[in-house]
Amino acid sequence: PGASGEGRAREEFARVVKKSFALLVGRGVGPNEAAAMALRLASGVTEALLELPQLDHMVSAAKLSGNFVPVAQLVSKVFSSPEALHYSFLLSKERQQEGGAEGEGRAAAAAAAADADA
């Protein structure tokens, strides 16, 4: 029984590393830096990255249910880690090629809000 639990833990670790690596590389992070950050994310050393579509979905669900606790917990985790915050607001390569005006506006607004709270 312990071996199968260990195997599942390894599979989950590998899944998180691969997903995080792909996300970071897609946002223009170099492969070495993306690999190091993906390992930190999978091991729990760094908190999860904020993905705007995920946040949008969570906020919509919270509006319907009236339960904003999961949204608050996610935002708290991301904003408590400078690394997670930094990597969360990098533009994807596609957005950079499009000019990324909308994403840049969101990132600038988030940075201004973070500065105001500091």
Z-matrix of the N, CA and C atoms (Angstrom, degrees):
N
C 1 1.454
C 2 1.529 1 112.05
N 3 1.347 2 118.64 1 -40.07
C 4 1.452 3 121.80 2 -178.86
C 5 1.511 4 112.05 3 -64.91
N 6 1.328 5 116.10 4 -37.26
C 7 1.460 6 120.11 5 -178.70
C 8 1.526 7 110.99 6 -65.88
N 9 1.333 8 117.35 7 -39.77
C 10 1.465 9 118.96 8 -179.25
C 11 1.526 10 110.15 9 -69.64
N 12 1.326 11 117.96 10 -35.53
C 13 1.463 12 121.19 11 175.72
C 14 1.518 13 110.66 12 -65.45
N 15 1.323 14 116.03 13 -39.26
C 16 1.464 15 120.71 14 177.97
C 17 1.523 16 110.27 15 -66.57
N 18 1.324 17 115.89 16 -39.09
C 19 1.464 18 120.16 17 178.31
C 20 1.519 19 111.35 18 -63.92
N 21 1.328 20 116.56 19 -41.25
C 22 1.467 21 120.47 20 177.95
C 23 1.522 22 110.87 21 -64.94
N 24 1.324 23 116.69 22 -38.57
C 25 1.461 24 120.65 23 179.15
C 26 1.528 25 110.19 24 -64.48
N 27 1.331 26 116.32 25 -40.83
C 28 1.471 27 120.09 26 177.36
C 29 1.523 28 111.25 27 -63.67
N 30 1.338 29 115.68 28 -43.12
C 31 1.464 30 120.14 29 179.22
C 32 1.524 31 110.71 30 -62.26
N 33 1.315 32 117.11 31 -42.28
C 34 1.467 33 121.14 32 179.12
C 35 1.527 34 110.11 33 -65.56
N 36 1.326 35 117.09 34 -42.01
C 37 1.464 36 121.30 35 177.97
C 38 1.529 37 109.47 36 -59.50
N 39 1.335 38 116.36 37 -48.16
C 40 1.468 39 121.13 38 -179.57
C 41 1.530 40 110.41 39 -62.63
N 42 1.321 41 117.48 40 -39.93
C 43 1.459 42 121.35 41 179.46
C 44 1.527 43 111.00 42 -61.74
N 45 1.338 44 116.33 43 -45.20
C 46 1.466 45 120.57 44 179.94
C 47 1.523 46 110.90 45 -65.82
N 48 1.333 47 117.21 46 -40.56
C 49 1.470 48 120.60 47 178.50
C 50 1.527 49 109.65 48 -60.97
N 51 1.326 50 117.22 49 -48.96
C 52 1.467 51 120.77 50 -178.06
C 53 1.526 52 111.52 51 -63.11
N 54 1.323 53 117.18 52 -44.51
C 55 1.466 54 120.63 53 -179.58
C 56 1.527 55 110.62 54 -64.13
N 57 1.323 56 116.51 55 -45.63
C 58 1.466 57 120.64 56 -179.13
C 59 1.521 58 111.19 57 -65.12
N 60 1.324 59 116.49 58 -41.89
C 61 1.460 60 120.79 59 179.07
C 62 1.522 61 110.27 60 -60.31
N 63 1.328 62 116.81 61 -48.09
C 64 1.468 63 120.73 62 -179.30
C 65 1.530 64 110.87 63 -61.54
N 66 1.319 65 116.90 64 -41.83
C 67 1.458 66 121.23 65 179.32
C 68 1.526 67 111.04 66 -62.38
N 69 1.313 68 116.61 67 -46.17
C 70 1.463 69 121.19 68 -177.96
C 71 1.524 70 112.01 69 -67.49
N 72 1.312 71 117.30 70 -43.64
C 73 1.467 72 120.55 71 178.31
C 74 1.529 73 109.03 72 -63.62
N 75 1.324 74 117.03 73 -38.09
C 76 1.455 75 121.08 74 176.84
C 77 1.515 76 113.06 75 -63.63
N 78 1.317 77 116.50 76 -23.03
C 79 1.463 78 121.05 77 177.94
C 80 1.528 79 111.87 78 -93.41
N 81 1.338 80 115.88 79 6.36
C 82 1.454 81 119.76 80 174.23
C 83 1.517 82 115.16 81 93.40
N 84 1.325 83 117.90 82 8.37
C 85 1.459 84 120.67 83 177.08
C 86 1.524 85 108.14 84 -76.37
N 87 1.319 86 117.02 85 138.41
C 88 1.464 87 121.48 86 178.71
C 89 1.521 88 111.24 87 -61.22
N 90 1.328 89 117.73 88 152.87
C 91 1.466 90 120.68 89 -174.79
C 92 1.526 91 114.52 90 -59.55
N 93 1.323 92 118.66 91 -38.75
C 94 1.469 93 119.72 92 -179.46
C 95 1.525 94 111.13 93 -67.81
N 96 1.331 95 115.20 94 -45.67
C 97 1.458 96 119.61 95 179.13
C 98 1.532 97 110.57 96 -65.62
N 99 1.335 98 116.86 97 -38.98
C 100 1.466 99 121.35 98 178.95
C 101 1.529 100 110.69 99 -64.24
N 102 1.333 101 116.67 100 -41.04
C 103 1.465 102 120.09 101 179.72
C 104 1.529 103 111.03 102 -64.40
N 105 1.330 104 116.24 103 -43.49
C 106 1.468 105 119.93 104 179.75
C 107 1.529 106 110.72 105 -63.67
N 108 1.333 107 116.96 106 -43.89
C 109 1.461 108 120.24 107 -179.89
C 110 1.519 109 110.61 108 -67.45
N 111 1.321 110 117.80 109 -39.11
C 112 1.467 111 121.45 110 178.97
C 113 1.525 112 110.82 111 -61.09
N 114 1.322 113 116.77 112 -39.63
C 115 1.469 114 120.31 113 177.60
C 116 1.525 115 110.77 114 -66.63
N 117 1.334 116 117.58 115 -39.79
C 118 1.468 117 120.39 116 177.97
C 119 1.520 118 111.04 117 -65.10
N 120 1.331 119 116.57 118 -39.55
C 121 1.463 120 120.46 119 178.40
C 122 1.532 121 110.89 120 -64.88
N 123 1.329 122 116.50 121 -47.04
C 124 1.466 123 120.61 122 -177.63
C 125 1.521 124 112.19 123 -65.62
N 126 1.324 125 117.18 124 -33.01
C 127 1.464 126 119.87 125 -178.73
C 128 1.522 127 112.61 126 -84.20
N 129 1.336 128 116.64 127 -9.48
C 130 1.459 129 120.01 128 178.31
C 131 1.515 130 113.93 129 88.68
N 132 1.331 131 117.26 130 4.58
C 133 1.466 132 121.07 131 179.00
C 134 1.527 133 110.01 132 -67.56
N 135 1.332 134 115.90 133 -35.99
C 136 1.462 135 122.55 134 177.86
C 137 1.518 136 107.97 135 -118.99
N 138 1.319 137 116.48 136 142.68
C 139 1.459 138 121.11 137 -179.58
C 140 1.522 139 111.28 138 -69.71
N 141 1.310 140 115.36 139 167.32
C 142 1.462 141 122.57 140 -178.11
C 143 1.517 142 112.00 141 -62.26
N 144 1.330 143 114.24 142 152.99
C 145 1.457 144 120.67 143 175.84
C 146 1.523 145 109.13 144 -82.16
N 147 1.294 146 115.25 145 150.10
C 148 1.458 147 121.40 146 176.59
C 149 1.511 148 108.11 147 -90.43
N 150 1.305 149 116.34 148 125.22
C 151 1.453 150 121.55 149 174.83
C 152 1.517 151 106.15 150 -109.82
N 153 1.327 152 116.75 151 123.37
C 154 1.462 153 120.68 152 -174.32
C 155 1.529 154 113.42 153 -57.74
N 156 1.348 155 120.54 154 -40.65
C 157 1.464 156 118.47 155 176.44
C 158 1.538 157 112.32 156 -61.79
N 159 1.340 158 115.75 157 -37.82
C 160 1.464 159 120.71 158 177.32
C 161 1.522 160 109.93 159 -63.71
N 162 1.312 161 117.28 160 -45.00
C 163 1.459 162 121.26 161 179.65
C 164 1.523 163 110.60 162 -63.32
N 165 1.321 164 116.94 163 -43.39
C 166 1.466 165 121.33 164 178.60
C 167 1.525 166 110.59 165 -58.94
N 168 1.324 167 116.45 166 -44.80
C 169 1.465 168 120.95 167 178.70
C 170 1.534 169 111.09 168 -62.80
N 171 1.331 170 116.20 169 -43.85
C 172 1.469 171 120.21 170 -179.55
C 173 1.531 172 111.43 171 -63.97
N 174 1.337 173 116.80 172 -40.01
C 175 1.464 174 120.44 173 179.58
C 176 1.524 175 109.90 174 -66.17
N 177 1.338 176 117.09 175 -42.02
C 178 1.468 177 120.46 176 178.05
C 179 1.523 178 111.22 177 -61.16
N 180 1.328 179 115.91 178 -44.08
C 181 1.472 180 120.04 179 178.53
C 182 1.530 181 110.84 180 -64.93
N 183 1.323 182 116.59 181 -38.14
C 184 1.467 183 120.48 182 179.83
C 185 1.526 184 111.16 183 -66.98
N 186 1.324 185 116.50 184 -36.82
C 187 1.465 186 119.66 185 177.55
C 188 1.522 187 110.82 186 -62.01
N 189 1.332 188 115.54 187 -39.88
C 190 1.463 189 119.91 188 -179.77
C 191 1.520 190 112.33 189 -70.33
N 192 1.331 191 115.91 190 -41.08
C 193 1.463 192 120.10 191 -175.81
C 194 1.520 193 113.36 192 -88.90
N 195 1.323 194 116.40 193 -21.99
C 196 1.463 195 119.88 194 -175.21
C 197 1.525 196 112.82 195 80.67
N 198 1.335 197 117.32 196 4.10
C 199 1.460 198 122.03 197 -178.96
C 200 1.525 199 109.28 198 -105.52
N 201 1.318 200 116.54 199 102.64
C 202 1.461 201 121.88 200 -178.71
C 203 1.528 202 112.36 201 -97.35
N 204 1.317 203 117.85 202 5.20
C 205 1.468 204 121.29 203 -178.46
C 206 1.532 205 111.81 204 -58.71
N 207 1.350 206 120.03 205 -47.43
C 208 1.471 207 118.56 206 179.34
C 209 1.534 208 113.02 207 -60.69
N 210 1.327 209 117.59 208 -36.49
C 211 1.461 210 121.20 209 178.43
C 212 1.526 211 109.36 210 -65.34
N 213 1.315 212 116.30 211 -46.69
C 214 1.464 213 120.82 212 -179.77
C 215 1.524 214 111.08 213 -61.96
N 216 1.336 215 117.14 214 -39.67
C 217 1.463 216 120.50 215 179.81
C 218 1.531 217 111.10 216 -65.26
N 219 1.332 218 116.59 217 -43.29
C 220 1.463 219 120.12 218 179.61
C 221 1.519 220 110.83 219 -63.57
N 222 1.316 221 117.20 220 -47.60
C 223 1.459 222 121.04 221 -179.31
C 224 1.531 223 110.28 222 -62.51
N 225 1.313 224 116.72 223 -40.26
C 226 1.462 225 120.76 224 178.99
C 227 1.526 226 111.22 225 -62.52
N 228 1.335 227 116.60 226 -43.25
C 229 1.464 228 120.37 227 178.92
C 230 1.519 229 111.41 228 -61.72
N 231 1.324 230 116.25 229 -45.85
C 232 1.460 231 119.98 230 -177.10
C 233 1.522 232 111.09 231 -66.88
N 234 1.338 233 116.86 232 -45.42
C 235 1.455 234 119.79 233 -176.04
C 236 1.527 235 112.80 234 -76.95
N 237 1.327 236 118.05 235 -9.28
C 238 1.462 237 119.90 236 177.15
C 239 1.525 238 111.80 237 -87.32
N 240 1.321 239 117.20 238 -7.56
C 241 1.460 240 121.53 239 -179.73
C 242 1.523 241 109.65 240 -121.75
N 243 1.332 242 117.96 241 113.35
C 244 1.468 243 119.57 242 179.15
C 245 1.533 244 112.53 243 -57.16
N 246 1.329 245 116.99 244 -38.25
C 247 1.465 246 120.17 245 179.26
C 248 1.517 247 111.21 246 -64.21
N 249 1.328 248 116.23 247 -48.74
C 250 1.465 249 120.03 248 -178.95
C 251 1.524 250 110.39 249 -62.26
N 252 1.310 251 116.71 250 -40.30
C 253 1.459 252 120.65 251 179.61
C 254 1.531 253 110.31 252 -63.49
N 255 1.324 254 116.10 253 -46.15
C 256 1.464 255 120.61 254 -179.99
C 257 1.529 256 111.24 255 -58.82
N 258 1.315 257 116.64 256 -52.72
C 259 1.457 258 120.72 257 -176.06
C 260 1.528 259 112.11 258 -70.73
N 261 1.313 260 118.12 259 -23.38
C 262 1.460 261 121.07 260 179.67
C 263 1.516 262 112.53 261 -68.35
N 264 1.320 263 117.35 262 -29.18
C 265 1.452 264 119.78 263 -174.11
C 266 1.524 265 114.14 264 -107.83
N 267 1.335 266 116.68 265 13.61
C 268 1.456 267 119.40 266 172.43
C 269 1.528 268 108.24 267 -70.77
N 270 1.299 269 116.53 268 142.08
C 271 1.456 270 120.75 269 177.30
C 272 1.523 271 109.98 270 -78.09
N 273 1.318 272 116.31 271 146.52
C 274 1.455 273 119.73 272 173.77
C 275 1.524 274 108.66 273 -69.37
N 276 1.326 275 116.64 274 160.31
C 277 1.460 276 120.58 275 178.81
C 278 1.527 277 110.32 276 -59.11
N 279 1.349 278 116.94 277 -38.99
C 280 1.453 279 120.23 278 179.93
C 281 1.522 280 110.54 279 -62.62
N 282 1.317 281 116.73 280 -42.67
C 283 1.463 282 120.43 281 -179.49
C 284 1.520 283 110.27 282 -67.37
N 285 1.340 284 117.34 283 -36.33
C 286 1.454 285 120.39 284 177.91
C 287 1.521 286 110.33 285 -63.60
N 288 1.338 287 116.50 286 -40.85
C 289 1.461 288 120.71 287 -179.30
C 290 1.527 289 111.14 288 -68.26
N 291 1.331 290 116.84 289 -33.16
C 292 1.459 291 121.14 290 178.75
C 293 1.521 292 111.31 291 -77.11
N 294 1.290 293 116.92 292 -7.73
C 295 1.456 294 120.99 293 -176.54
C 296 1.507 295 110.74 294 104.75
N 297 1.318 296 117.08 295 -23.63
C 298 1.457 297 122.43 296 173.73
C 299 1.511 298 114.93 297 56.35
N 300 1.304 299 118.22 298 27.57
C 301 1.464 300 120.02 299 -175.50
C 302 1.522 301 111.90 300 -58.74
N 303 1.325 302 116.48 301 -44.97
C 304 1.466 303 118.88 302 -178.53
C 305 1.519 304 110.93 303 -65.19
N 306 1.355 305 116.44 304 -45.77
C 307 1.458 306 120.47 305 179.81
C 308 1.512 307 112.10 306 -64.83
N 309 1.337 308 115.74 307 -38.63
C 310 1.458 309 119.31 308 178.50
C 311 1.520 310 110.17 309 -63.77
N 312 1.327 311 116.01 310 -38.70
C 313 1.467 312 120.04 311 178.18
C 314 1.509 313 111.24 312 -62.54
N 315 1.334 314 116.41 313 -43.08
C 316 1.470 315 119.96 314 178.38
C 317 1.517 316 110.87 315 -64.62
N 318 1.340 317 115.95 316 -44.12
C 319 1.463 318 119.79 317 -179.69
C 320 1.519 319 110.89 318 -63.44
N 321 1.340 320 116.17 319 -41.57
C 322 1.464 321 120.00 320 179.32
C 323 1.526 322 110.61 321 -65.00
N 324 1.334 323 116.27 322 -40.93
C 325 1.465 324 119.93 323 178.70
C 326 1.524 325 110.64 324 -64.51
N 327 1.328 326 116.57 325 -40.75
C 328 1.463 327 120.17 326 178.86
C 329 1.523 328 110.69 327 -65.91
N 330 1.336 329 116.79 328 -40.95
C 331 1.461 330 120.08 329 178.94
C 332 1.522 331 110.59 330 -65.53
N 333 1.334 332 116.58 331 -40.67
C 334 1.470 333 119.84 332 178.56
C 335 1.526 334 111.01 333 -64.12
N 336 1.330 335 115.99 334 -40.17
C 337 1.468 336 120.18 335 178.38
C 338 1.521 337 110.56 336 -65.14
N 339 1.347 338 116.14 337 -40.48
C 340 1.466 339 119.79 338 179.30
C 341 1.528 340 110.20 339 -65.47
N 342 1.344 341 117.28 340 -40.37
C 343 1.452 342 120.93 341 178.12
C 344 1.522 343 111.08 342 -64.50
N 345 1.322 344 116.85 343 -38.17
C 346 1.464 345 121.14 344 -179.22
C 347 1.526 346 111.08 345 -66.14
N 348 1.354 347 115.60 346 -33.61
C 349 1.465 348 119.42 347 179.83
C 350 1.518 349 112.51 348 -78.46
N 351 1.332 350 116.94 349 -19.94
C 352 1.476 351 120.85 350 -175.34
C 353 1.509 352 112.28 351 -77.54
